[in-house]
């Protein structure tokens, strides 16, 4: 069975974080984003912290979660700042947190690995019951480093390992997902079964999205969700029509 055969348009949309993180996003654009996500029944809407109040307001009473980014897009702020940003975002109504790893610290050696582990744990602790996704920016990492970063994420209790910000040299790749899955599997945390994968960055077509889900992504972050789900709806309708004719 092909991956497309496992979904209908609504169940596929449940895998998407409908995203708008560009600098020129206006409140009106965020409201339109939320309306699209509600209509499609996406998992969540992901926006910058300044736009979070609009998303919280517009998504109130729906199944779509308002989520925001922390230390975005570079991750180059102290762990204590990320923890404080997390607490403030949750106080504003965020129901998931996407935090960017300090990549420079991670790449600096053994002390850096301990440093990012402490950073992840601080953010997870600050978030409490709110799920945390750690963006490890795979474009800047080797496959082995990606595996190590994913293992540390899982050890910290992060709910998701996320591939990319979408602001680096490339987005998610199939190799990234394989390395992340291997890292999660290698974790010593007994709760690693709960750590999932979010693919993001450069996912603009239905083919790309389905490939990422087939490779193990439980969530897909995209600013092109509407077109992707529209294309799948057309595909689904054509398949249903063929079934009726049989």
Sine and cosine of phi, psi and omega as CSV:
sin_phi,cos_phi,sin_psi,cos_psi,sin_omega,cos_omega
0.00,0.00,0.75,-0.66,0.06,-1.00
-0.96,0.29,0.44,-0.90,-0.03,-1.00
-0.85,0.53,-0.58,0.81,-0.01,-1.00
-0.88,0.47,-0.47,0.89,-0.04,-1.00
-0.96,0.29,-0.20,0.98,-0.04,-1.00
-1.00,0.06,-0.09,1.00,-0.14,-0.99
-0.80,-0.61,0.35,-0.94,0.36,-0.93
-0.90,-0.44,0.10,-0.99,-0.08,-1.00
-0.84,0.54,-0.59,0.81,-0.01,-1.00
-0.95,0.32,-0.71,0.70,-0.03,-1.00
-0.93,0.36,-0.52,0.86,0.08,-1.00
-0.92,0.38,-0.68,0.73,0.00,-1.00
-0.87,0.49,-0.48,0.88,0.02,-1.00
-0.88,0.47,-0.28,0.96,0.00,-1.00
-1.00,0.02,-0.03,1.00,-0.15,-0.99
-0.96,-0.29,0.70,-0.71,0.28,-0.96
-0.99,-0.13,0.97,-0.26,0.00,-1.00
-0.96,0.30,0.83,-0.56,-0.33,-0.94
-0.81,-0.58,0.66,-0.75,0.18,-0.98
-0.58,-0.82,0.96,-0.28,-0.07,-1.00
-0.84,-0.55,0.22,0.98,-0.03,-1.00
-0.97,0.24,0.42,-0.91,-0.13,-0.99
-0.92,0.40,-0.47,0.88,-0.08,-1.00
-0.99,-0.12,0.30,0.95,0.04,-1.00
-0.92,0.38,0.83,-0.56,0.02,-1.00
-1.00,-0.10,0.29,-0.96,0.08,-1.00
-0.82,0.57,-0.59,0.81,0.01,-1.00
-0.91,0.42,-0.63,0.78,0.03,-1.00
-0.92,0.39,-0.60,0.80,0.04,-1.00
-0.92,0.39,-0.65,0.76,0.05,-1.00
-0.88,0.47,-0.66,0.76,0.05,-1.00
-0.90,0.43,-0.64,0.77,0.06,-1.00
-0.85,0.52,-0.71,0.70,-0.01,-1.00
-0.90,0.43,-0.67,0.74,0.02,-1.00
-0.87,0.49,-0.65,0.76,0.05,-1.00
-0.90,0.44,-0.70,0.71,-0.03,-1.00
-0.90,0.43,-0.62,0.78,0.03,-1.00
-0.91,0.42,-0.71,0.70,-0.01,-1.00
-0.89,0.46,-0.67,0.74,-0.03,-1.00
-0.98,0.20,-0.37,0.93,-0.11,-0.99
0.93,0.37,0.77,0.64,0.08,-1.00
-0.93,0.36,0.23,-0.97,0.07,-1.00
-0.94,0.35,-0.66,0.75,-0.15,-0.99
-0.33,-0.94,0.22,-0.98,0.18,-0.98
-0.89,-0.47,0.77,-0.64,-0.03,-1.00
-0.92,-0.40,0.86,-0.52,-0.07,-1.00
-0.67,-0.74,0.26,-0.97,0.12,-0.99
-0.92,0.39,0.42,-0.91,-0.06,-1.00
-0.82,0.57,-0.57,0.82,-0.02,-1.00
-0.90,0.43,-0.43,0.90,0.00,-1.00
-0.99,-0.14,0.00,1.00,-0.03,-1.00
-0.87,0.50,-0.67,0.74,0.00,-1.00
-0.85,0.53,-0.59,0.81,0.04,-1.00
-0.91,0.42,-0.71,0.71,0.00,-1.00
-0.90,0.44,-0.68,0.74,0.02,-1.00
-0.87,0.50,-0.70,0.72,0.00,-1.00
-0.90,0.43,-0.75,0.66,-0.12,-0.99
-0.96,0.27,-0.42,0.91,-0.02,-1.00
-1.00,-0.09,-0.04,1.00,-0.03,-1.00
-0.85,0.53,0.75,-0.67,0.02,-1.00
1.00,0.10,0.07,1.00,0.02,-1.00
-0.93,-0.38,0.10,-0.99,0.04,-1.00
-1.00,0.06,-0.10,0.99,-0.04,-1.00
-0.99,0.13,0.79,-0.62,-0.08,-1.00
-1.00,0.06,0.69,-0.72,0.17,-0.99
-0.99,0.11,0.83,-0.56,0.01,-1.00
-0.77,-0.64,0.35,-0.94,-0.02,-1.00
-0.62,-0.78,0.16,-0.99,-0.07,-1.00
-0.96,-0.29,0.52,-0.85,-0.04,-1.00
-0.81,-0.59,0.70,-0.71,-0.03,-1.00
0.89,0.46,0.54,0.84,-0.16,-0.99
-1.00,-0.10,0.63,-0.78,0.03,1.00
-0.99,-0.16,-0.06,1.00,-0.15,-0.99
-1.00,-0.07,-0.40,0.92,-0.06,-1.00
0.96,0.29,0.14,0.99,-0.15,-0.99
-1.00,-0.06,0.81,0.59,0.11,-0.99
-0.74,-0.67,0.39,-0.92,-0.04,-1.00
-0.88,0.48,0.46,-0.89,-0.01,-1.00
-0.85,0.52,-0.60,0.80,-0.01,-1.00
-0.90,0.44,-0.56,0.83,0.06,-1.00
-0.92,0.38,-0.67,0.75,0.01,-1.00
-0.89,0.45,-0.65,0.76,0.03,-1.00
-0.90,0.44,-0.66,0.75,0.01,-1.00
-0.93,0.37,-0.67,0.74,0.09,-1.00
-0.84,0.55,-0.66,0.75,0.00,-1.00
-0.88,0.47,-0.74,0.67,0.01,-1.00
-0.87,0.49,-0.67,0.75,0.00,-1.00
-0.91,0.41,-0.67,0.75,-0.01,-1.00
-0.89,0.45,-0.67,0.74,0.02,-1.00
-0.92,0.40,-0.61,0.79,0.07,-1.00
-0.89,0.46,-0.47,0.88,0.04,-1.00
-0.99,0.13,-0.18,0.98,0.05,-1.00
0.89,-0.46,0.10,1.00,0.03,-1.00
-0.89,0.45,0.67,-0.74,-0.01,-1.00
-0.91,-0.41,0.01,1.00,0.25,-0.97
-0.46,-0.89,0.44,-0.90,-0.03,-1.00
-0.82,-0.57,0.78,-0.62,0.10,-1.00
-0.93,-0.36,0.96,-0.28,-0.09,-1.00
-0.95,-0.33,0.65,-0.76,-0.02,-1.00
-1.00,0.00,0.78,-0.62,0.06,-1.00
-0.91,0.42,0.55,-0.84,0.15,-0.99
-0.97,0.22,1.00,-0.04,-0.12,-0.99
-0.90,0.43,-0.65,0.76,0.01,-1.00
-0.87,0.50,-0.67,0.74,0.05,-1.00
-0.90,0.44,-0.71,0.71,0.00,-1.00
-0.84,0.54,-0.64,0.77,-0.08,-1.00
-0.99,0.11,0.01,1.00,-0.13,-0.99
-1.00,0.07,-0.08,1.00,0.03,-1.00
0.84,-0.54,-0.16,-0.99,-0.07,-1.00
-0.82,0.57,-0.66,0.75,0.03,-1.00
-0.89,0.45,-0.57,0.82,0.04,-1.00
-0.92,0.40,-0.63,0.78,0.04,-1.00
-0.88,0.47,-0.66,0.75,0.07,-1.00
-0.91,0.41,-0.58,0.81,0.00,-1.00
-0.90,0.43,-0.69,0.72,0.00,-1.00
-0.95,0.32,-0.52,0.85,0.08,-1.00
-0.88,0.48,-0.67,0.74,0.05,-1.00
-0.91,0.41,-0.62,0.79,0.03,-1.00
-0.88,0.47,-0.76,0.65,0.01,-1.00
-0.86,0.51,-0.71,0.70,-0.03,-1.00
-0.89,0.45,-0.60,0.80,0.02,-1.00
-0.90,0.43,-0.66,0.75,0.00,-1.00
-0.94,0.34,-0.68,0.73,0.03,-1.00
-0.88,0.48,-0.66,0.75,0.03,-1.00
-0.90,0.43,-0.69,0.73,0.00,-1.00
-0.90,0.43,-0.51,0.86,-0.04,-1.00
-0.98,0.22,-0.38,0.92,-0.01,-1.00
0.89,0.45,-0.86,-0.51,-0.02,-1.00
-0.99,0.11,-0.06,1.00,-0.02,-1.00
-0.99,0.14,0.80,-0.59,-0.03,-1.00
-0.89,0.45,0.62,-0.78,0.02,-1.00
-0.91,-0.41,0.76,-0.65,0.14,-0.99
-0.95,-0.31,0.79,-0.61,0.02,-1.00
-0.98,-0.18,0.86,-0.51,0.03,-1.00
-1.00,0.02,0.91,-0.41,-0.09,-1.00
-0.99,-0.12,-0.06,1.00,0.03,-1.00
0.81,0.59,0.94,0.34,-0.09,-1.00
-0.88,0.48,-0.39,0.92,0.03,-1.00
-0.87,0.50,-0.42,0.91,-0.06,-1.00
-0.99,-0.15,0.06,1.00,-0.10,-1.00
-0.85,-0.52,0.49,-0.87,0.17,-0.99
-0.97,0.22,0.26,-0.97,0.06,-1.00
-0.82,0.57,-0.65,0.76,0.00,-1.00
-0.92,0.38,-0.66,0.75,0.05,-1.00
-0.90,0.43,-0.61,0.79,0.06,-1.00
-0.87,0.50,-0.68,0.73,0.03,-1.00
-0.88,0.48,-0.70,0.72,0.00,-1.00
-0.90,0.43,-0.71,0.70,0.01,-1.00
-0.87,0.49,-0.67,0.74,0.01,-1.00
-0.90,0.43,-0.63,0.77,0.03,-1.00
-0.89,0.46,-0.69,0.73,0.01,-1.00
-0.90,0.43,-0.64,0.77,0.06,-1.00
-0.85,0.53,-0.75,0.66,-0.01,-1.00
-0.89,0.45,-0.66,0.75,0.03,-1.00
-0.86,0.51,-0.54,0.84,-0.05,-1.00
-0.98,0.21,-0.22,0.98,-0.04,-1.00
1.00,-0.05,0.24,0.97,0.06,-1.00
-0.89,0.46,0.60,-0.80,-0.02,-1.00
-0.97,0.24,-0.52,0.85,-0.03,-1.00
-0.63,-0.77,0.51,-0.86,0.32,-0.95
-0.97,-0.26,0.81,-0.58,-0.07,-1.00
-0.93,-0.38,0.66,-0.75,-0.14,-0.99
-0.94,0.34,-0.75,0.66,-0.32,-0.95
-0.49,-0.87,0.39,-0.92,0.15,-0.99
-0.99,0.11,-0.43,0.90,-0.16,-0.99
1.00,0.04,0.02,1.00,-0.03,-1.00
-0.93,-0.36,0.08,1.00,0.01,-1.00
-0.99,-0.17,-0.32,-0.95,-0.13,-0.99
-0.96,0.29,-0.35,0.94,0.07,-1.00
-0.36,-0.93,0.14,-0.99,0.05,-1.00
-0.98,-0.22,-0.55,-0.84,-0.08,-1.00
-0.96,0.29,0.51,-0.86,0.11,-0.99
-0.75,-0.66,0.27,-0.96,0.03,-1.00
-0.90,0.43,-0.60,0.80,0.03,-1.00
-0.89,0.46,-0.63,0.78,0.04,-1.00
-0.85,0.53,-0.73,0.69,-0.05,-1.00
-0.90,0.44,-0.63,0.78,0.04,-1.00
-0.90,0.44,-0.68,0.74,0.01,-1.00
-0.92,0.40,-0.65,0.76,0.02,-1.00
-0.90,0.44,-0.71,0.71,0.01,-1.00
-0.87,0.50,-0.65,0.76,0.03,-1.00
-0.91,0.41,-0.62,0.78,0.03,-1.00
-0.91,0.41,-0.68,0.74,0.05,-1.00
-0.88,0.48,-0.68,0.74,0.00,-1.00
-0.89,0.45,-0.53,0.85,-0.03,-1.00
-0.99,0.16,-0.12,0.99,-0.06,-1.00
-0.90,0.43,0.52,-0.85,0.05,-1.00
-1.00,-0.02,-0.02,1.00,0.00,-1.00
-0.97,0.24,0.81,-0.58,-0.03,-1.00
-0.91,0.41,-0.23,0.97,-0.02,-1.00
-0.99,-0.17,0.24,0.97,-0.08,-1.00
-0.90,0.44,-0.35,0.94,0.04,-1.00
-0.86,0.50,-0.41,0.91,-0.02,-1.00
-1.00,0.08,-0.22,0.98,0.01,-1.00
-0.98,0.17,0.83,-0.56,-0.08,-1.00
-0.90,-0.45,-0.04,-1.00,-0.09,-1.00
-0.87,-0.49,0.71,-0.70,0.16,-0.99
-0.89,-0.45,0.84,-0.54,0.06,-1.00
-1.00,-0.10,0.76,-0.65,0.00,-1.00
-0.46,-0.89,0.34,-0.94,0.01,-1.00
0.99,-0.13,0.97,-0.25,0.09,-1.00
0.98,0.22,0.23,0.97,0.00,-1.00
-1.00,-0.03,0.98,-0.19,-0.14,-0.99
-0.83,-0.55,-0.10,0.99,-0.04,-1.00
-0.82,-0.57,0.37,-0.93,0.05,-1.00
-0.87,0.49,-0.67,0.74,-0.01,-1.00
-0.86,0.52,-0.71,0.71,0.02,-1.00
-0.89,0.46,-0.72,0.69,-0.05,-1.00
-0.89,0.46,-0.72,0.70,0.00,-1.00
-0.90,0.43,-0.60,0.80,0.03,-1.00
-0.90,0.43,-0.66,0.76,0.01,-1.00
-0.91,0.42,-0.68,0.74,0.02,-1.00
-0.91,0.41,-0.66,0.75,0.03,-1.00
-0.89,0.46,-0.51,0.86,-0.02,-1.00
-0.99,0.11,-0.03,1.00,0.10,-1.00
0.87,-0.50,0.01,1.00,0.03,-1.00
-0.96,0.27,0.82,-0.58,0.07,-1.00
-1.00,0.07,-0.45,0.89,0.07,-1.00
-0.79,-0.62,0.49,-0.87,0.08,-1.00
-0.79,-0.62,0.81,-0.59,0.10,-1.00
-0.99,-0.14,0.81,-0.59,-0.04,-1.00
-0.45,-0.89,0.57,-0.82,0.15,-0.99
-1.00,-0.02,-0.05,1.00,-0.06,-1.00
-0.92,-0.38,0.46,0.89,-0.08,-1.00
-0.84,0.54,-0.68,0.74,-0.08,-1.00
-0.86,0.51,-0.74,0.67,-0.01,-1.00
-0.91,0.41,-0.62,0.79,0.01,-1.00
-0.89,0.45,-0.74,0.68,-0.01,-1.00
-0.94,0.35,-0.56,0.83,0.08,-1.00
-0.88,0.47,-0.71,0.70,0.01,-1.00
-0.90,0.43,-0.62,0.78,0.02,-1.00
-0.94,0.35,-0.60,0.80,0.04,-1.00
-0.87,0.50,-0.67,0.74,0.05,-1.00
-0.89,0.45,-0.69,0.72,0.01,-1.00
-0.89,0.45,-0.69,0.73,-0.02,-1.00
-0.91,0.42,-0.68,0.73,0.00,-1.00
-0.89,0.45,-0.65,0.76,0.02,-1.00
-0.90,0.43,-0.64,0.77,0.02,-1.00
-0.92,0.40,-0.65,0.76,0.03,-1.00
-0.90,0.43,-0.64,0.77,0.02,-1.00
-0.89,0.46,-0.63,0.78,0.03,-1.00
-0.92,0.39,-0.60,0.80,0.02,-1.00
-0.91,0.42,-0.64,0.77,-0.02,-1.00
-0.90,0.44,-0.60,0.80,-0.04,-1.00
-0.95,0.32,-0.36,0.93,-0.05,-1.00
-0.95,0.31,0.00,0.00,0.00,0.00
